[in-house]
Amino acid sequence: MNTQDIVHRKSAAELRIRRVMDALEKNNMQAYYAPTCADAVKIAKELLQPGDVISCGGSVTLDETGVMDLMRCGDYEFLDRTAAKTPEEREKLYREAFSSDVFLTGTNAVTEHGELYNVDGNSNRVAAIAYGPKSVIIIAGYNKIVRNIEEASNRVKKTAAPANTVRLQCDTYCSKSGECAAFTKESQDITSGCSSDERICCNFLISAKQRHKGRIKVILVAENLGF
């Protein structure tokens, strides 16, 4: 691909991101554009205050952007679940996250209608997005943008869930086949899937028009990030 083609592709990506940002704003979510991961870190830092109690959901995107490093820089009181030494300590941190000042996470998908789509196993992430922390910062790569909820659901079943079950070493159909068991069935509803006890698709959250304007902030990055 020549330089001119790269410029054209980036311009088209930015136009799409701007349209999604407008849709998010109409749904009472603050939207920010980050051309690079470094820009995403700068924006996240501007949205945080020194001394804030912060927490996060499991997210490859936070690692890839460098936002996780920002969270651990020492300027904030970070409820770091990876530092828990026992399951009980981790559970305690999960619950403390609901009273944090800021919750940071990625997302499974962002629709062109300005909706966030998330699916969880433990469900601490979707719970915190929906209610609890005073502020929620979502960071999403360009690859997370989809047309609608149907595409968002398919994205999870074909891309996000298989990759995450492999990463987490879960014994599920998708970790072995590369896609959700739903595609082997006649019914392919949003919630359909495998029957494994290690299934990670347990609770489904669609964040649409928000009652509390500006509580959710979405940083859209013009790079492919996460699963």
C-alpha positions, 0 to 999 in steps of 0.5 A, a space after each residue: 500500500 502506497 503512502 497516498 492510499 494510507 492517507 486516504 484510508 486514515 481520512 475515511 476512518 476519521 470520518 467514520 469515527 467522527 460520525 460515531 462520536 456525534 451519535 455517542 454525544 446524542 446519547 449523552 456520552 462524551 466522545 473523544 478522538 485519539 489519532 494514536 495510542 499516545 493521544 488516548 493516554 493524554 486524553 485519559 490523563 486529562 479526564 483523571 484527577 490526582 488522587 482519584 480512586 480508579 479501577 478497571 475491567 479486564 482489557 487488552 486495549 488498556 494494555 496496548 494503549 499504555 493506559 494501564 501504565 498511566 493507571 499504575 503511575 502512582 498519581 492515583 489510588 488504583 484498585 488493581 485486581 491483578 495485585 490480589 493474592 487470593 480470590 477473596 482479595 480479588 472479590 473485595 476489589 471487584 466490589 470496591 470498584 463500584 464506589 471508585 471515582 473512575 472506572 476504565 475499560 475497553 468495550 466489545 463494540 461501538 455501533 454507528 448509532 452511538 451504542 456500547 455493546 459488552 458481554 461478560 463472564 464474571 460481569 463485574 465490568 458490565 455491572 460497573 459500566 451500568 452503575 456505580 463508579 462516578 465516571 466511566 472511561 471507555 477506550 476503543 480502537 477503530 476495529 470495534 466500530 460496527 453498524 448495529 447491535 446485530 453486527 456487535 453480537 456477531 463480532 463478539 461471537 466470531 472475534 472477541 469471545 474466541 480470542 478471550 477464551 484462548 487468552 484466559 484458557 477457558 474450556 469452551 467451544 469457541 476456544 477450540 473452534 474459533 467461533 461461537 457454538 451459536 453458529 452450529 444451531 438454527 437459533 442465533 439469538 444474542 444470548 445463544 452459545 455453548 453450555 460450558 461452565 467456563 462460558 464467558 458470555 453470561 451477561 449482555 449490556 447495551 448502553 444506549 441513551 444515558 440518563 446521566 449526561 457525561 458519566 460515560 466517556 468514550 475515547 475512540 482511537 484510530 488504531 486497531 486495538 484489543 479483541 
